[in-house]
């Protein structure tokens, strides 16, 4: 029996509908697997973070009791009192997070036991110091019983973290295998749907025209497949980069900030309590250490801001550049009122971009122009923009100290400075942030300058305002 064209169209349409349903199901299952994987990643990070906090509180207890024994100053007991209030609640939360893992539950039971022992040891040491004096407290501390409890806590914490990391790795491998199977199935179904779509086109039109269209469609689908493969690779790279940045941020905020706080805190205590025992040179040394610790804190904050720029999701909106620059100039009102300064604001085309990030770009460039031209008898700053070759090119020009063009490649580097810190304040990350923000918008940055004759900083944004 001969099948009519309408029957063929109906049959092919049913096949395509069924195939699309299967393809949708595969995508749904793949997304489910990805969601589960992300959930376990978050769970592992919570367990590692919670166990790390417990270890930090343990060290606070140890440090506080030791400081009190040495100094007999009750100020040292504040971290111990804080840790005593929260540490067992943290252990309870860790117990709840791992309630589906008997091995981890046993470790946490041991952790709770040794934590009580360690806290009891510290409290007894403090009691001996209060009632019997320094010698008794030191003698009791010399038994190394406290060190044994701390070592046990550290070993248990490491074991908990290693267990969670190992479990996460196993789960990820299982999920990745399942996703690979789903992806292969999706590719096969996608190709099959493409073939049936092409057959439908052949049935509708002229054979010769349909043959040409078939070749075009096949070429288009090949490009699409390559693009999908490329996007998938880029997505994986981005995910790896994001995880590395998250690990970096965690390390900076916890591993670097904690010792920095201790340094700053102890220096302040020395200045407050022991300044009369130090000569002028000793006090100057302590003040230098304090200032350096604060400077390091600022560097850490700046580095965190720089690392987060690549992960911040762009929220493109219409930006009135003229209004934005005018508002920023108002924020520098105090500085402008005390200087002989001329600011020439030219045309500033509207753009599409992330309003918060573009605002940071203008603030950095205008702030630099004001800073590096402040030693001039009269500061002159020009701000403008022009639409050119599909881009909006903005500039900020000043008549300040300028720079040597042979150092241009260092201008947008992290913590790179072309002028001495004693002459011009700053930590050398503002232009690096500008460059990263502009690059994320698909633009670029460049600059021109001459020593003692000023500098001009440019940045471009794609002119997609009308698209």
ZIMO-V15890 format. One record per pair of residues at least 4 apart in sequence whose ideal C-beta (glycine too) atoms are under 8 Angstrom apart, sorted by sequence separation. I is the first residue (numbers start at 1). J is the second residue. If there is no record, write none. Layout:
# ZIMO-V15890
i->(I/I)
j->(J/J)
This chain:
# ZIMO-V15890
i->(3/4/5/6/7/8/9/10/11/12/13/14/15/16/17/18/19/20/21/22/23/24/25/26/27/28/29/30/31/32/33/34/35/36/37/38/39/40/41/42/43/44/45/46/47/48/49/50/51/52/53/54/55/56/57/58/59/60/61/62/63/64/65/66/67/68/76/77/78/79/80/81/82/83/85/86/87/88/89/90/91/92/93/94/95/101/102/103/104/105/106/107/108/109/110/111/112/113/114/115/116/117/118/119/120/121/122/123/124/125/126/127/128/129/132/133/134/135/136/137/138/139/144/145/146/147/148/149/150/151/152/153/154/155/156/157/158/159/160/161/162/163/164/165/166/167/168/169/170/171/172/173/174/175/176/177/178/179/180/181/182/183/184/185/186/187/188/189/190/191/192/193/194/195/196/197/198/199/200/201/205/206/207/208/209/210/211/212/213/214/215/216/217/218/219/220/221/222/223/224/225/226/227/228/229/230/231/232/233/234/235/236/237/238/239/240/241/242/243/244/245/246/247/248/249/250/251/252/253/254/255/256/257/258/259/260/261/262/263/264/265/266/267/268/269/270/271/274/278/279/280/281/282/283/284/285/286/287/288/289/290/291/292/293/294/295/296/297/298/299/300/301/302/303/304/305/307/308/320/321/322/323/324/325/326/327/328/329/332/333/334/335/353/354/355/356/357/358/359/360/361/362/363/364/365/366/367/368/369/370/376/387/388/403/407/409/412/417/419/420/421/426/428/429/430/431/432/433/434/435/436/437/439/449/450/3/68/71/129/132/141/202/205/250/251/252/269/270/278/319/336/353/374/387/388/403/411/419/421/438/439/449/450/67/68/98/99/204/373/386/387/410/438/439/449/98/129/329/336/351/373/385/386/411/438/448/449/3/68/128/129/202/205/270/275/278/373/385/403/410/447/448/67/68/128/201/202/370/385/417/447/95/98/384/385/435/447/448/65/126/370/383/384/407/417/434/447/64/65/68/125/128/201/202/271/369/383/415/416/445/446/63/64/95/201/382/383/415/445/446/64/94/329/382/383/404/414/415/431/445/64/65/125/198/271/366/381/382/403/413/414/444/445/63/64/124/125/198/201/270/271/329/381/382/403/416/443/444/91/94/95/366/381/415/443/61/380/381/401/414/443/60/61/64/198/267/271/326/379/380/412/413/442/443/60/91/197/198/325/379/411/412/441/442/91/125/379/438/441/60/61/267/268/412/438/60/61/194/267/322/325/376/412/438/88/91/121/122/376/58/121/373/375/434/57/61/263/264/267/322/372/373/374/375/431/88/194/321/369/373/87/118/121/321/368/369/370/372/373/57/58/264/321/341/369/371/372/57/191/263/264/320/321/366/368/372/118/319/324/328/365/369/87/117/118/318/319/331/341/54/57/260/264/318/319/412/115/318/319/324/328/332/336/84/114/118/190/317/324/328/332/335/339/348/54/260/316/317/319/342/344/346/348/349/411/53/54/260/316/317/325/329/340/341/342/344/346/347/348/349/114/115/187/316/317/324/328/332/340/341/342/343/344/345/346/347/349/114/314/315/319/340/341/342/343/344/345/346/347/408/50/54/257/260/314/315/339/341/343/344/315/325/351/80/110/111/114/312/50/51/257/314/349/405/50/256/403/405/111/312/404/405/80/110/111/348/403/47/50/372/402/403/404/252/309/402/403/77/107/111/402/47/401/402/46/47/252/253/401/402/107/108/252/372/391/402/403/107/371/402/43/371/399/400/249/371/399/400/62/69/104/107/398/54/58/61/65/69/72/397/398/61/64/65/68/249/325/397/398/104/248/249/397/58/62/65/69/103/104/396/397/54/61/65/68/395/396/72/98/101/245/368/395/245/367/368/395/70/321/394/69/245/393/394/94/98/101/245/364/393/394/364/393/394/69/392/69/241/242/364/365/391/392/364/391/392/391/392/69/390/391/321/360/361/390/392/360/66/361/387/360/361/358/357/65/373/354/357/358/372/62/357/354/62/353/369/368/59/58/365/365/58/58/55/361/54/55/55/54/358/52/51/306/353/51/52/352/51/351/303/351/352/47/48/352/47/349/351/350/48/299/349/47/48/44/43/44/44/306/44/305/309/302/303/306/310/314/40/41/302/306/309/314/40/299/305/309/312/298/306/310/40/41/309/40/295/37/36/37/37/36/34/33/33/34/33/318/30/33/30/29/30/27/26/30/26/27/26/22/23/26/23/22/23/19/23/19/20/19/16/19/16/15/16/12/16/12/13/12/9/12/9/75/8/5/56/63/73/49/52/56)
j->(7/8/9/10/11/12/13/14/15/16/17/18/19/20/21/22/23/24/25/26/27/28/29/30/31/32/33/34/35/36/37/38/39/40/41/42/43/44/45/46/47/48/49/50/51/52/53/54/55/56/57/58/59/60/61/62/63/64/65/66/67/68/69/70/71/72/80/81/82/83/84/85/86/87/89/90/91/92/93/94/95/96/97/98/99/105/106/107/108/109/110/111/112/113/114/115/116/117/118/119/120/121/122/123/124/125/126/127/128/129/130/131/132/133/136/137/138/139/140/141/142/143/148/149/150/151/152/153/154/155/156/157/158/159/160/161/162/163/164/165/166/167/168/169/170/171/172/173/174/175/176/177/178/179/180/181/182/183/184/185/186/187/188/189/190/191/192/193/194/195/196/197/198/199/200/201/202/203/204/205/209/210/211/212/213/214/215/216/217/218/219/220/221/222/223/224/225/226/227/228/229/230/231/232/233/234/235/236/237/238/239/240/241/242/243/244/245/246/247/248/249/250/251/252/253/254/255/256/257/258/259/260/261/262/263/264/265/266/267/268/269/270/271/272/273/274/275/278/282/283/284/285/286/287/288/289/290/291/292/293/294/295/296/297/298/299/300/301/302/303/304/305/306/307/308/309/311/312/324/325/326/327/328/329/330/331/332/333/336/337/338/339/357/358/359/360/361/362/363/364/365/366/367/368/369/370/371/372/373/374/380/391/392/407/411/413/416/421/423/424/425/430/432/433/434/435/436/437/438/439/440/441/443/453/454/8/73/76/134/137/146/207/210/255/256/257/274/275/283/324/341/358/379/392/393/408/416/424/426/443/444/454/455/73/74/104/105/210/379/392/393/416/444/445/455/105/136/336/343/358/380/392/393/418/445/455/456/11/76/136/137/210/213/278/283/286/381/393/411/418/455/456/76/77/137/210/211/379/394/426/456/105/108/394/395/445/457/458/76/137/381/394/395/418/428/445/458/76/77/80/137/140/213/214/283/381/395/427/428/457/458/76/77/108/214/395/396/428/458/459/78/108/343/396/397/418/428/429/445/459/79/80/140/213/286/381/396/397/418/428/429/459/460/79/80/140/141/214/217/286/287/345/397/398/419/432/459/460/108/111/112/383/398/432/460/79/398/399/419/432/461/79/80/83/217/286/290/345/398/399/431/432/461/462/80/111/217/218/345/399/431/432/461/462/112/146/400/459/462/82/83/289/290/434/460/83/84/217/290/345/348/399/435/461/112/115/145/146/400/83/146/398/400/459/83/87/289/290/293/348/398/399/400/401/457/115/221/348/396/400/115/146/149/349/396/397/398/400/401/86/87/293/350/370/398/400/401/87/221/293/294/350/351/396/398/402/149/350/355/359/396/400/119/149/150/350/351/363/373/87/90/293/297/351/352/445/149/352/353/358/362/366/370/119/149/153/225/352/359/363/367/370/374/383/90/296/352/353/355/378/380/382/384/385/447/90/91/297/353/354/362/366/377/378/379/381/383/384/385/386/152/153/225/354/355/362/366/370/378/379/380/381/382/383/384/385/387/153/353/354/358/379/380/381/382/383/384/385/386/447/90/94/297/300/354/355/379/381/383/384/356/366/392/122/152/153/156/354/93/94/300/357/392/448/94/300/447/449/156/357/449/450/126/156/157/394/449/94/97/419/449/450/451/300/357/450/451/126/156/160/451/97/451/452/97/98/303/304/452/453/159/160/304/424/443/454/455/160/424/455/97/425/453/454/304/426/454/455/118/125/160/163/454/111/115/118/122/126/129/454/455/119/122/123/126/307/383/455/456/163/307/308/456/118/122/125/129/163/164/456/457/115/122/126/129/456/457/134/160/163/307/430/457/308/430/431/458/134/385/458/134/310/458/459/160/164/167/311/430/459/460/431/460/461/137/460/138/310/311/433/434/460/461/434/461/462/462/463/141/462/463/394/433/434/463/465/434/141/437/463/437/438/437/437/146/454/437/440/441/455/146/441/441/150/441/457/457/150/150/457/459/153/154/153/459/153/154/157/157/461/157/157/414/461/160/161/461/161/461/414/463/464/160/161/465/161/463/465/465/164/415/465/164/165/164/164/165/167/429/168/429/433/427/429/432/436/440/167/168/429/433/436/441/168/427/433/437/440/427/436/440/171/172/440/172/427/171/171/172/175/175/175/175/178/179/179/465/179/182/182/182/183/182/182/186/185/186/186/185/186/189/189/189/190/189/193/192/193/193/193/196/196/196/197/196/200/199/200/200/200/203/203/269/203/203/254/262/273/250/254/258)
